[in-house]
Amino acid sequence: MARLFGTDGVRGTANLDLTAEIALELSIAAAHVLAEAGVFGAGHRPFALVGRDTRASGEFLEAAVVAGLASAGVDVVRLGVIPTPGVAYLVGAMGADLGVMLSASHNPMPDNGIKFFARGGVKLDDAIEDMIEQRMGEHWDRPIGSDVGRVTDDRGAIEAYIAHLVASLGTDSSLEGLKVVIDCANGAAHLTALAAFDAQGAEVIPLHASPDGLNINDNCGSTHLSPLQAAVVEHGADLGIGLDGDADRCLAVDHRGEVVDGDQILAVLALAMQAAKTLHSDTVVATVMSNLGFLKAMRAAGIQVDQTKVGDRYVLEAMNANGFTLGGEQSGHVIMSEHATTGDGVLTALHLAAQLARTERPLCDLAGVVTRLPQVMINVSNVNKAWAGIDPVVNSAVSAQIKALGDSGRVLLRPSGTEPLVRVMVEAETEERAREVAELLAGVVKERLSL
């Protein structure tokens, strides 16, 4: 049986792959495993925070999770609609024993997901997730009477999260004079991003900030930037911010309507933190998918790049292991560990905007430190992905192309974590050259590894 937990919690089509029954059993099992692991503390009545994004399916999944936790003797505080990083922050700030977020992030509306946070607002270890899976559906002694969990609502807790976002900028980071278009993806950020930017004095133009439960991520937000690009140009804005449904990632658009990706945002923040002497060990953490242009820009600035596997959890692991203060992905997940335990799109957006205000330079100028090399990705399906780094013919072909590209390009073969396919990524000085090499290597992979 396939592992239920993926790289970012449990996800699936709501009411098909991810049912109320699964949500109920997951929350019960999580309560038991964490209690037995001593996470809740001896003699302590545990309490959990539960939040969700704006998906309609979050309503019944929230009910199932709350029922499961309360039936297992955990007091539950419902936060309502709130960004994923808001739940993570509040778990730490409110001293909760557990946090649960119902969201499928940037995925389309029919999907949903369940993500758990342990004390302090950190993600669960793989081993704990495995134990939760193993305990689902087991017989257990049910508490009765006063031992069952109680359920309350705290819709005002989100205000503490917004205050935290604003406070992270310090006292001298006014955004007055900046005109900012914010695409909330009809998701949870409509309650936080607009308020945080407004509190700092920015002129805010909201976009896709009217969720109805069905329109989250629907041709909007960080995965569909065209409407944001058009709105920035139309309104003559200084900056556009594209968030996803649960606001844990952020992409940007400059005043010309040009996209600024996660690598460029990471570079802008890294240079700002280096200047402020808050970039620990002058190192930023990024994944192997980061563009070569980003790596060159950081090298030129004297900043080391610690590269990890793809996935924000791997970025966070490297940051925690070494005390690094900044990390992120090309997709827009940026982690600023001084202020957050996970990627936070609104936090990232605020600090990016603050750098514009502080330097009085346009975003295109700041982001221009990274000259992105054209990047071509080809997914080769129906292949034995386990042999991607073993087959001698494939390895020889890859080595030859790496040598041919030299310092002007890069090759990466990456097996998919969930499908029988290998991703062939090539960067080169021109798109034509990148595509030529990618197609050549994809052909070798298909020929040698075909199932």
N, C-alpha and C positions, 0 to 999 in steps of 0.2 A: 504494500500500500504506500502511495506517495506521501511524503511528509506534509502535514496540514499547514504548518507554519512556513511561510516563504521568507524572503529577505526583509520584508517589512510587515510582519504580522500575518494574519489570515485574510485572504481575499478571495472573492468569487462573485458570481452573479447572485444578487440578493434574491432569496426565496427559491433558489434553484441549487446552486453549489453552497451558498452560505444561508442556512435556514435559521429560523428561530430556535429550533431544537439544538443545532450546533452551537449557537450563541449561548444558550442556557447551559449546556454541558461544559463548554469552554470556561465560562465564568465560575461555575461550581468547582471544576478541577483546578483552576488557577487559585481560588481561595484556599483549597486544601493543600496544594503544593507549597504555596508561599507561607502558609501557617506552619507547616511541618518543617520548612527550611529555616524557620526562625525569623523570617522577614518581618512578621507582624509584631514580634516581641512577646516575651512571656507575660502573662497576666494583663495583657493589653487588649482592649476591645478594638478590633481593626475597623478602619473606615476607608472607603474608596471614592474617588471622583470619577464620574462618567460624563463624557462629552460626545458630541456628534457634529458632523457637517450638515449641510442643508438637504441631503438626499431624502426623498420620501421614505425609502426603506429604512433609514436610520431610526424612524419612529418606532417600528415594531422590533427592530434589533436592540434598541436601547431598552425597551420594556423587558426583553428576554434576558439581557445582561444584568439589569437591575434585579430582576426576580431571582436569577441564579445566585448572585452575590448575597442578597438579603437572606435567601433561604439557607445559605451556608454560614450565616451568623455575622456577615459583614455589614456595617452601616454604610449607606450609600448617599452621596450628595450628587444630585443631577445638576450639571452645569448648563445644560441646553446646548444651543449651537455655539461653537467656539473653535478656533483653529487648533490643530493638533499640537503645535508648540505651546499653546495656551494651557492645555491640559498638563503637558510635561512641566511647565513652569509652576503651575498651581499645586501640583503634587508635592513639589519641594517646598513651596512657600507656605502651604497650609499644613505641612507635616502629615500628608496622607500616606497610607501604607500601600496603596495601589491606585493606578490610573488606568482608565479604559477609554479609548477613542474609537468611535465608529466612523470610518471614512475609507474611501478607496483613492484618496488623494487626487491625482490628475486623471484617473480613469473615468470612462463615461458613466452617466447616471445609473444604468441598470446594475452596475457593480457596487459592492460595498466591502468593507473590511473591518477587522477588529485588531486593534493594536493595544498591547499592555505596556504600562510603565511601572517599574518598581519604585521603592522609596527613593526620594531625591529626584524623581522624574527621568530616570534612565531606562533604556530598553532592557528587556529580559535577556539573559544569556541563552545561548542555544540549548544548553543542557536543561535549563529550567523549562524552556518551551517544549522540549522532548518529554519531560516528565509530565507536563500538563496534558499533552496528547495521550500519553499512556494511561492517565487516570480518568479520562473521559468515560462516562457511562458506568463507572464502578458503583457497587453498593456502598452506602455510607450512613452513618448515624446522624439523623437530622436533629438540629436543635429545636426546642419548642419553647413556648411561652416567651419570657423576657430575653431569651437567648437568640431569638431570630433578629436579623438585621432590621434597622429602621431606615426609612427612605425620606429624604428631604430635598428641597430645591434651593439652589443658591445662584440665581440668575445675575446677582450683582458681583460675583467673583470675577467676571470678565473685566470689570473696571480696574481691579487690582493688576490684571495682566496688562491692560493698556497703559496704566501708570508705570509699570515696569519697563515697557518698551520705550516710553518717552524718557524715563529717568536714565536709560542706558546711554543716551546721548550726552549726558552731562549738562552743565549749566550754560555753556556758551555755544550751543549748536542750534540757533534759531534757523528756521527754514523760511522766514519771511522774505518775500520777493521771488520765491520759486513757484512756478505754475506746474502742477503735477497732475497727469491723468493716471488714475488707478483703476485697472481692470480687475475686479474682484472675482471674476469667473462665476458669478452668481453663487458664491460659496460662503464659507464662514468668515472670510476677511471683510465682508461688508459691515460687520459689527466692530471691527478693530482697526483696519488700515486707515479708513477715512477719518476716524476719531483721532488716531495717533498723529497723522499728518496735520490735521486741523489744529490740534493742540500745540504744535510747533510753529504755527503761523503760516503754513504753506497755503497757496490757493489750490484747492483740490477740485478736480473734475472727475466725478465718479463714472465708471463704465461697468456695465453688467453687474449692478449692485442691487438687483431686485429678484432674489431667489424665490422660486415657487415650488421647490421640491423636485422639479423635473428638469430644470434648465442648467444645472450645475455643469461646468466645463463644456457646455454646448456651443461649439464654435466661438469660444472666448477663452480668456485667461492665458496662462503661460504656454499652453500647447497650441493655441490658435492666435497668433499675435497680429494678424492683419488688421482687425478692427482697432486695436490699440495704436498701431502705426499710423493709420489714417486719422484717428482722433488727435494724436499729438500734433500732427501737421496742421490739421484743421483749426485747432485752438491755439496754435503758436506756443505750445507748452515747452518747458525746459527739459522735461523728463516724462517718460511713461513707465509705469510699473505693471508688469503682468504677473499675477499670482495664480495659483491653482486652487482647486476646490477646498482644500484644508489649509491652505496658506503656509505650507512648509517649504515652498520653493519660490524663487523670484527670478524673472528675467526682466530686462529693461529695454527701453527704446530711447534713442537720443533725439534732439530737437529736429533732426532731419528726417526722422522716421526710420532710422537704421537700427536693427536689432543689436543689442549688447548682451552677449551670452554669459553663462556662469563663469567661464574662464576669465573673461574680461572684468566682470564684477569682482571676482576673487583677486585679480591683479590690482585693481583700484584700492580695494580694502587692505590688501597686503602692504602696499606702498604707504598708505596712510598710517597703518599700525606700526610699520617700520620707523617712520618719521616720529611717531609718538612714543617709540620704544616700548610698545605693548605686544610686539610680534615675538613671541618666545623663541629664542635661539635663531632668530631671523629665518624661520622655517614656516612654510605653508604646506598643508597636506592636500593632495589632489589624487585623482584616480588615473589609471593608465589611459583613460579616454581623453584626458586633457590635451588640447591642441599643442603641437610642437612650438607654435608661436608663443604660447603662454610660458612654456618651459624656458625658451630663449629670453623672454622679457624678464623673468624672475632671475635668471642667471646673470643678466646684465646689471640688475639692481643689487646683486650680492645676496639674493634670497634663495635659500635652499628649498627644493621641492621634494617632499617625501611622498612617493606614489604608492597607491594601494590598489586592490581589486575594485571593480565597479560596485558601487553601493555605498550609501551614506553611513551604514553601520560600520563598514571597514574604515572609512575616513575617521569616524568617531573613535574607533578602537585605537588607531594610531595616535590620535590626539591625546586620548586619555593615558596611553602607555608612556608618552614622552612629555606630557605637559604642554603640548602645542596649543596655541590660542586661536588658530584660524585654519579652516579646511573647507573643502567643498567639491562640487561636481559641475561639469559643463552644463548639466541640465538645470542648474540654478539652486540646488541644495547647498546652502552655505551655513556653516556652523561657527559661531563666535562663542567660544567656550567660557569667556568671561561673563557672558550674559545668558547663555542658553545651553541646555543639555542635548539639543537636537537642532536640525535645520529649521530656521524661522524666516519665512519670506518677508514678513513685515519688518522684522528687526533688520534684516539685510537691506531692505529698501530705505529705511530711515537712515542708516549709516552711509549708504551710497549717496542719498540726497544731501546729507550733512557735509559730505566731502565736496560736493558741487558748491554748496553755499560757502564753505570754509575757504575754498581756493578761488572762488569766483571764476571758475573755468567751466566750459561746456562739457557735457558727458563725452561727446565724440573725441575731445582732446584728451581727457583722462583715460578713456578706454583705448585710445590709439596707441598706448604703450605696448599693446599686444597686436602684432600683425598676424592675423589668423591665416594659416596655410589651408588651402583647399583640402577638404576631407571627404573621401568617398568610402561608403560602407556597403558591402554586399553580403547578404545573408545566404549562405549555402545550406539548403535544407536536405533532409533525408540522408544524413551522413552520420558516421560513427564519430561523434564529437570527442570521445575519449582518446582517439588517436591523433588529434589535432597537433599535439606537441611531441608526438612519438614517431610518426611515419617518417622514414629517412628521406623519401622523395619530396614530401611536403616541406620538411625542415631545410632541405638543400635549396629548394626554390625560394623559400622565404629569405634564407641567408644571402642568396645571390641578389635579390632585390634590395635588401637592406644595404648591401655593399654598393650597389649601383646608385642608390639614392644618396648615400653619404649623409652629410649634415643637413641636406636640403629636404629631407623627407623622413618618413617613419612608417613602419609596417607593424600591425598587430593582428594576430589571430586569436579570437576569444570564443571558446565554446559557450553556448547558451546554458544558463542555469536551469531552464525548464523545458526546452525543446530539443529535438535531435537536429540541431543546426550549428554551424560555425560562422561567426561573424568575421569577415575579412575587412579590416580598416586600413586605409592607406592615406597618408598625407604627402603632398609634393608641392613644388613651387607653382604648378598650374593644375587646374582640375583635369585637363586632358591627360596629363602625365599620371595623376593619381588614379584616374579611372582605368588607364591602360594597365597599370601594375595590379590594381585590384581585380580586374577581370582575368588577367593572366593567373594570379594566385587562386582565385575562385575556381577556375577551370581545373587546376591541379588538385585542389581539395575535393572537388566533385568526382574527379576521375579516381583518385586514390582512396577516398573514404566513403564512397557511396554504399548505402545499405543494400 
